Amino acid sequence: MGSISRFGNMNPPEEYMARPYLMDREPFPIADHLFFVGNLWCSSHLIDTGDGLILLDTPCACGLPGLIRNIGLLGYQVRDIKYIVVSHAHTDHYGAVAALQHMSGAKTFIGKIDAKDMRHPPEYLIRMGKNFGHYNEFFIPDVELEDGDEISLGDTRIRCVVTPGHTSGVMSHFWKTRAGGKLWNVGIYGGAGFLALSRENLKKNGQPLILREEFIRSIDKVWNEKVDIMLGNHPFHNDVYQKHQRVENGEKDAFIDPEEWHRYLGGLKQEYKDFLELSPEEVAGRFGKSRLLEYYGIP
Ligand SMILES: [Zn+2]
């Protein structure tokens, strides 16, 4: 495997965990009222609903200064965030929620199944919180979402679909957004990482083996969703920075790609199946080292 897998080991290398601000980049619009406010590691999306902001996922607590700066650079304020929606119970998606909720008074949302891990954190999540830098916190969600629930605010209605595998209760999200005078279908697949799904890892983390089968079933579950603008839980899932660069270079529709959903999910399924065939030694050899900087071409 010569090229870098977007589903491989993309955790920041040690130097970047020690100096997380190195991962900060400026925010940019994806559609008229949809913005990327994340960093090189974690995706965060901001939706201006006309009646307050929805924030989809936060970075780890160490990414909070960068997130606040990005929200400000777009001309918004943290106190305008009304809803914080978390895709799943992993630190790199909720580590800053408690702090942001304190600052904004926002209502917080997560799937009901993963909400349990917020109330009674399992050992592996406590470990993840420590590995991903200082000040990460669990949060107590205001709303626990069920499969098919909708989140409504202003002109935005987000449909939540449970797609277990990556965690037991990870959710995918679908809604409509306006760009270039048209309405487009936005989709974000929740939970594409599969490196933690080796038998050894699941056992170590006290998670059920069934997640290995659910991972495939979840891809099939959302296969027929219509998605024109695909977002990612992580920026390297949908090459969001590269698309932004293309927009800057004059290709104004770079974020609109109705084929990407199937390309992405098809690739994910294949890579996952290949992964299941690997021995623990092969997994360690192939995914032992972070490829994040290489992916961005950072020396
Ligand atoms: Zn995750």
Boltz pocket constraint, residues with backbone or C-beta under 6 A from the ligand:
constraints:
  - pocket:
      binder: B
      contacts: [[A, 88], [A, 90], [A, 166], [A, 191], [A, 193]]
      max_distance: 6.0
